[in-house]
Amino acid sequence: MRNAMLGAIAGVMATVAMTSAMRRMQPLLPDRDRYPLPPRQIMEQVGEATETGQAMPEPARRTTTLLSHFAFGAAAGSLFAAWRPRGGVRAGAGYGALVWAVSYLGWIPAARILRPATDHPIRRNLLMLAAHLVWGTALAHSLHDLDRAEADIFRDGPRLDARSKPPLQRC
C-alpha cells in the first residue's frame, strides 16, 4: 500500500512536469499539426461515447480532461512504484517511453479511442514521446525524493510532553 500511495503522489507530480512540457512544446509544432493533444482527444472520444445526447460544456470538458490526465499519471506512477525497477532516472525515462508505446500503439487504438501513433505526424509523436520521457524522469526523481522524505523528515522521533517546547535549531 505504501508503494502505491507514494507512486500515485509521484505520478501526479510527474504529470505536472509533463503537462508543462506539452504546453511549451505544442506551439513549436507546424500549424497543421497543432490540433488538440491526446489527453483532450481521448476525453472527447470517451465523452462522446458516454454522453446522453447533450454536449458537455467546454469548462467541464477541460476539467474532465485535466482530472483524467492526472488520474492516469497517478495510476501509472503506482504501477512503477510497485515494480521498482533498478536504474533510477534511466528506468523512469524507459518506463515513460513504455507507457507512451503501450498507450498510443496499443490499448488506445485497440479500444478504438484514437488512431495509432503511426497515423499521426512524426512531430506530434516526437512531442508526445518527449513529454513521456519528461514524465518518466520526473516520476523517478519524485519517487526517490518521497522515499527520502519519508525516511528523513517524516520518521518517528523523540516525543515532547505537552509542557516542553520544541528545541530551537541554529542555522
C-alpha positions as CSV (number, residue, x, y, z in Angstrom):
1,M,0.0,0.0,0.0
2,R,2.9,2.4,0.8
3,N,4.5,2.0,-2.6
4,A,1.2,2.5,-4.4
5,M,0.5,5.7,-2.4
6,L,4.0,7.1,-3.0
7,G,3.8,6.1,-6.6
8,A,0.5,7.9,-7.1
9,I,1.8,11.1,-5.5
10,A,5.0,10.9,-7.6
11,G,2.8,10.2,-10.7
12,V,0.8,13.4,-10.1
13,M,4.0,15.4,-9.6
14,A,5.4,13.9,-12.8
15,T,2.2,14.8,-14.6
16,V,2.6,18.4,-13.7
17,A,6.1,18.4,-15.3
18,M,4.7,16.5,-18.3
19,T,1.8,18.9,-18.7
20,S,4.2,21.9,-18.6
21,A,6.4,20.3,-21.2
22,M,3.4,19.6,-23.5
23,R,2.2,23.2,-23.1
24,R,5.6,24.6,-24.0
25,M,6.2,22.2,-26.9
26,Q,2.9,22.3,-28.7
27,P,3.4,25.9,-30.1
28,L,6.6,24.5,-31.8
29,L,4.5,22.3,-34.0
30,P,3.7,23.4,-37.5
31,D,0.2,24.9,-37.7
32,R,-1.3,21.8,-39.4
33,D,-0.1,19.6,-36.6
34,R,-1.4,21.8,-33.8
35,Y,-4.7,20.1,-33.2
36,P,-5.6,19.0,-29.6
37,L,-3.1,16.7,-27.9
38,P,-4.1,13.2,-26.9
39,P,-5.4,13.9,-23.4
40,R,-8.1,16.2,-24.9
41,Q,-8.7,13.9,-27.9
42,I,-9.2,10.9,-25.6
43,M,-11.7,12.7,-23.4
44,E,-13.6,13.9,-26.5
45,Q,-13.9,10.4,-27.8
46,V,-14.8,8.8,-24.4
47,G,-17.2,11.7,-23.7
48,E,-19.0,11.2,-27.0
49,A,-19.5,7.5,-26.2
50,T,-21.0,8.2,-22.8
51,E,-22.9,11.4,-23.4
52,T,-26.7,11.4,-23.1
53,G,-27.4,13.5,-26.2
54,Q,-26.1,16.8,-24.9
55,A,-22.6,18.1,-25.4
56,M,-20.6,18.6,-22.3
57,P,-20.0,22.3,-21.7
58,E,-16.4,23.4,-22.6
59,P,-15.3,24.2,-19.0
60,A,-16.5,20.7,-17.8
61,R,-14.7,19.1,-20.8
62,R,-11.4,20.9,-19.9
63,T,-11.8,19.9,-16.2
64,T,-12.6,16.3,-17.1
65,T,-9.5,16.2,-19.4
66,L,-7.3,17.6,-16.7
67,L,-8.6,15.2,-14.0
68,S,-8.4,12.1,-16.1
69,H,-4.9,13.1,-17.3
70,F,-3.7,13.3,-13.7
71,A,-5.6,10.2,-12.6
72,F,-3.9,8.2,-15.3
73,G,-0.5,9.7,-14.3
74,A,-1.2,8.7,-10.7
75,A,-2.2,5.1,-11.7
76,A,0.8,4.6,-13.9
77,G,3.0,6.0,-11.1
78,S,1.6,3.5,-8.7
79,L,2.5,0.7,-11.1
80,F,6.0,2.0,-11.4
81,A,6.4,2.2,-7.6
82,A,5.1,-1.4,-7.2
83,W,7.5,-2.6,-9.9
84,R,10.5,-0.6,-8.6
85,P,13.0,-1.3,-11.4
86,R,16.6,-0.6,-10.8
87,G,18.2,2.2,-12.8
88,G,16.8,5.4,-11.3
89,V,16.2,8.1,-13.8
90,R,17.1,5.9,-16.8
91,A,14.5,3.4,-15.6
92,G,12.0,6.2,-15.2
93,A,12.6,7.5,-18.7
94,G,12.3,4.0,-20.1
95,Y,9.1,3.5,-18.2
96,G,7.7,6.8,-19.7
97,A,8.6,5.6,-23.2
98,L,6.9,2.2,-22.4
99,V,3.8,4.0,-21.2
100,W,3.7,6.0,-24.5
101,A,4.2,2.9,-26.6
102,V,1.7,0.7,-24.8
103,S,-0.9,3.6,-24.8
104,Y,-0.5,5.1,-28.3
105,L,0.4,2.0,-30.2
106,G,-1.5,-0.5,-28.0
107,W,-4.6,-0.2,-25.8
108,I,-5.9,3.3,-27.0
109,P,-6.1,2.2,-30.7
110,A,-7.3,-1.3,-29.7
111,A,-10.2,0.3,-27.8
112,R,-10.9,2.4,-30.9
113,I,-10.4,5.6,-28.9
114,L,-7.7,7.1,-31.2
115,R,-5.9,6.1,-34.3
116,P,-2.4,4.6,-33.5
117,A,0.6,6.9,-33.2
118,T,1.8,5.7,-36.6
119,D,-1.2,7.5,-38.2
120,H,-0.2,10.9,-36.7
121,P,2.5,13.3,-37.8
122,I,6.0,12.5,-36.7
123,R,6.5,15.8,-34.9
124,R,3.4,15.2,-32.8
125,N,4.7,11.7,-31.9
126,L,8.1,13.2,-31.0
127,L,6.4,15.8,-28.8
128,M,4.3,13.1,-27.0
129,L,7.3,10.8,-26.7
130,A,9.4,13.7,-25.2
131,A,6.6,14.5,-22.8
132,H,6.5,10.9,-21.6
133,L,10.3,10.9,-21.2
134,V,9.9,14.1,-19.0
135,W,7.1,12.3,-17.1
136,G,9.1,9.1,-16.5
137,T,12.2,11.1,-15.4
138,A,10.2,13.3,-13.1
139,L,8.4,10.2,-11.8
140,A,11.7,8.5,-10.8
141,H,13.0,11.7,-9.2
142,S,9.8,12.4,-7.3
143,L,9.5,8.8,-6.1
144,H,13.1,8.9,-4.9
145,D,12.5,12.3,-3.1
146,L,9.3,10.9,-1.5
147,D,11.2,7.8,-0.2
148,R,13.9,10.1,1.2
149,A,11.4,12.4,2.8
150,E,9.6,9.5,4.4
151,A,12.9,8.2,5.8
152,D,14.3,11.5,6.9
153,I,11.7,14.2,7.8
154,F,8.6,12.0,8.4
155,R,10.2,9.4,10.6
156,D,9.3,8.9,14.2
157,G,11.4,11.0,16.6
158,P,11.6,12.0,20.2
159,R,8.4,12.7,22.0
160,L,7.7,16.1,23.7
161,D,5.4,16.3,26.6
162,A,2.7,19.0,26.5
163,R,4.7,21.4,28.7
164,S,8.0,21.2,26.9
165,K,8.9,23.4,24.0
166,P,10.5,22.0,20.8
167,P,14.2,22.6,20.7
168,L,15.5,25.5,18.7
169,Q,17.8,24.7,15.9
170,R,20.5,27.0,14.8
171,C,21.0,27.7,11.1
